[in-house]
Amino acid sequence: MTERPSGRAFDQLRDVQLETGVSKYAEGSCLAKFGDTHVLCTASIDAGTPRWLKGTGLGWVTAEYGMLPRATHSRMDREAARGKQSGRTQEILRAITDRKAMGERQVKLDCDVIQADGGTRTAAITGSYVALHLAFGSLVKLGALESVPLLGSIAAISCGIWEGAPVLDLDYAEDSACQTDSNFVLTGTGGIVEIQATAEQEPFQESEFDELLRLARKGIGELTLLQNAALGLG
């Protein structure tokens, strides 16, 4: 196998840092750094729920994702300036949220890519879980909730086939030239929430997909430990 551009082993994550408490006003916040990809994730609590949920006893979790104009090599227009916000919304975190236990309130997650070097969406999901947990924790401290209404943890990582070999956690140099690109969203116990896999060139084989999934499970396991450490969960 050709050496990866970063010099990392094929199954090695970039240097990952999950910094909490980076926003003065948000109920929960996390700056997720995956190498040179930096995503600010904030969680805001709204006492109300969407109209269609009123009286159901269920809460709601939603998220928005977008890039700042100079997050990439050349400046992009702000999404709002294009007439509408395209920002890819995330509904993934509902998969591990006990919406009845959280009560009729809403948590809105905002994921802003400050700097992009591949894997921005997966970094956003990983950091969003930390921000969401912290936001719920703030309600517990206030006595509004008895416990954090999360059924588990969730994280995401990219894998791909680059120069003919399966690799973990693609940076831009690999993502832009890989033969196969995939994103895995898994729970801390290995449950599958979402998988996206695309052959950028020729079709890939089931055996190659199995290896990508194995790499993803390894990476998610390491990210789960980092999330727990950031949250002080031991």
Residue, then its C-alpha position, 0 to 999 in steps of 0.5 A: m500500500t502506498e503511504r497515506p498523505s498524512g503518514r497515518a496507518f491505514d486504521q488510524l484516526r486523525d488527531v481528534q479533540l472534543e472541546t466542551g464549553v466553547s460557547k458562552y450562551a448555548e446550553g451545550s457546545c462542543l468544538a470537534k476537531f478531526g485533524d484540520t477539520h473543525v466543526l462548532c456544534t451548539a445545542s439550544i433548548d426551546a421550551g416549546t415543541p413543533r405544533w404537530l407535537k403539542g399535547t403528545g408528551l414527546g420532545w423533538v431534536t433537530a439539527e442544521y449543518g453548514m459551512l462558513p464562507r472561508a471554511t474551504h480553500s476558496r470562499m463560498d457564498r453564505e447559504a442565506a445569500r443564495g436565497k435559501q439555506s440548503g444546510r444538510t439537516q441532521e435527524i440522526l440524533r433522534a435515534i438515541t433520544d428518549r423523546k418521551a423522557m425529554g418532555e415537550r421541549q425541543v433541542k436545536l443543534d447547529c453545526d458550523v464548519i469553521q475549517a474543512d479538510g474532509g469528514t465534516r459531516t461525520a465530525a459534526i455528528t460526533g460533536s453534536y452528540v456531546a453538545l446534546h448530552l451537555a444540554f440535557g445535563s444542564l436541564v438535570k442540574l436545574g431539576a427540570l429532568e431526572s436524568v439525561p434522556l439518551l438511550g446511548s451514544i452515537a458517533a460517525i466516521s468516514c472510511g474509503i478505499w484509497e490507492g486500492a486499500p481500505v483506510l479509516d477517517l479520510d482527509y481531503a487529499e484521500d476523499s478527493a481521490c478515493q475509489t470508494d467513499s463511505n460514511f458510518v453512523l453507529t452507536g457506542t454499542g455497535g448499532i447501525v444508524e446510517i451507512q452511506a457508501t458510494a463507488e466513485q470509480e469502479p464497483f467495490q466488492e462485499s469483502e471490501f465493504d466488510e473491511l470498511l465496516r470493520l474499520a468504522r467499528k474500530g474508529i467509532g469505538e475510539l471516538t466513543l471513548l473520547q466522547n465519554a472523556a469529554l463528558g466526564l463519564g469515565 
